[in-house]
Amino acid sequence: MDGNRFVLITGCSGGGKSTLLAELQARGHAVVEEPGRRIVRQELAGGERALPWVDPAAFARRAIDMALADRAAAATAPAGWVFFDRGLIDAAAALESLTGQVVLAPLARAHPYHRTVFLAPPWPEIHTPDAERRHGLDAAVAEYERLERALPALGYTVAILPKVPVAARADFVLAELGREDVIRP
């Protein structure tokens, strides 16, 4: 599977990633919704236990499975960028942090994303918990710091998303990708 066109947007929970993905989708790009939010909705509807605040390891395992399925489905998307709101790296980093099970590097090698990963920094002014995101800013910052360390260790170039309005953020992402000799939509 060619991960070169699969662009990962990750970082601090509540940092504006989903809003950015909606803007990129409005501009005609393929996007993949965050696995975690989909899992939480499914679990809340079904009364299951794989919720991040009930069984975080089970949640991370489900997120890995969903991220792998998302990548397989995205491989059939028309040519061009496919933007992922979180994904395999996030879920594997979380599982490894929770359990000590070495999963991150093997999964990252087997299922790579584009070499530039966009990282949303903590943005306290817009971070708000909701029914699907119940953790506070401290947990979100810890998550960000884990990813900030993991991504370069996996060989990714990290581009920190600027704290600017969403249209300017989308322009930044597309401009960064446009600087490279890679697939263009």
N, C-alpha and C positions, 0 to 999 in steps of 0.2 A: 504494500500500500504506500502511495506517495504522500508522505506527511509534509512535503515542502509547501504545499498550498494550504495546509491546516494551520491556522494562526491561533495561538492560545492567548486569551486575555484573562488574566488571573490577578491575584493580589488580595488586598484587604477587603473583607466582607463589609458591605455597605459603602464601598468606595466608588460606586457609579458604573460598575462593569455592565450590568444588565441594561442600563440606559444607553450606554455606548453601543452595545450590540443592537439595540432597537434602531439606533440611528444608522448603523452600518447596513442593517436589513432594509431600512427605508431607502437607502441608496442603491439597492439592488444586489447586495452581497448575500451569500448563503450564511446562515448563522445556526448554531446549535445551542439550545437553552441549557443552562446550568443543570447538571445531574442532581445536585443536592436539593434544589427546590422541587424538582419533579418527584424525587423520592419522598420528601416530606409530605407533599400533597397526597401521594399514593398511600403512604403510611397513615396519615391522619384520617383519610377516607375509609381505610380498611381496618383500623384499630390494631395495626401491627406494632412491632417493637423496634424496628430498625430506624429509630429516630436519633439524631445526634445528641439529644439531651437524655435519651433513655439507654441506648446501646451504641456508643460512638464507633466501636469497631465494626459492628454489623452494618451500620450506616456506611462506613468507609468501604467495606467490601461490596456493598450494593452499588456504591458510586463507581467503583472500579469496573464492575460488570457493565454498568450503564455506559460509562465512558468508552469502553471497548466496543460496545454495540453502536454507539454514536459514530465512532471512527469508521466502522465498517459501512454504516449507512451513508456517511459523508463521502465515501469513496465513489459512490454512484452519482454524486452531484455533478452538474455541468462544470466545465472547466472554469477556473477562477478561484479566488480566495474563499475559504470556508472558515468563518470565525467561531471559535468555541468559547463560550462563557464558562470558564473553568474547564476541568476535564480530568484526564488520567493522572497527570502530575499532582494535582491537588489531592485527589483521593488517595493515591499511593503514598504521598508525603504524610498525610494524616494517619493512615493505617500504620505506617512505619513508626511514626512518633508515638502512637498509642500502644503498639504491641511490641515494638522492637523487631518485628518480622522484616527481613530485608526484601522489599518489593519494589522500591522506587527506581533504583538504577536498572534492574533487569527489564522492568516494564517500559521505562523511558527509552532504553536502547531498542527494544523490539517494536515500539510504537511511537516514533518521534513526531514532533510538531515542527513547524518552521523554526529555523534557528534563532529568530528574534521573537521573544516572548514579551508581551506588554503587561506591565505590573502596575496595578492601581494602588497608590499609596494610601495610608490612613487619611481619611478626610472627615474629621469629627463633625464638621458643619452639616454634612449630608447623611452621616451614619444614623440610621434609625432601625431599631428592632421591629419586627412584625411577626405575624403568626408563623411564618416559615423560617425566620431568622430571629431566634430568641436570645442569642448571646449578645453581650455588651461589647463595647469598644475595646476593652482590655484583651478579650479573647480574639477579637478580630486583628488586633495589632500583633499578637503572638503568632497567629496564622500567617500574617504578612511576613513577619521576620523569618519564619520557617521556610517560606517560599523564596524569600530574598537570598537565603543561604543555599537552598537546594538548586535553584535554576542554574547559576554559574557553575556549580559543581557537576552538573549534568552536561555542561558544554553549551548552554544557551546564552545568547546575548540578551541582556535585560534592558528594555526600554521603559523607563518610568513614565507613566501617563501624567501629563500636566493637569493641574487642578484648574481647568478652564471650562467654559460652557461646552455642552456635548458636541455641537457641530465642530468646534475647534479641536476637540479631542479626536473626533473621527478624522478630521483633516490631518492631524498629527500622525495617526496610525497609518493612513494611506500614504502619506508623504514618506514616512520611514520605510515602508515596504517598497515604495517606488524608487528608493535610493539603491535598491539591491537588484542584481541581475537574476531575477526569478520570474516565476509565472505572474502574469498580470491578468486581471479579470477582463 
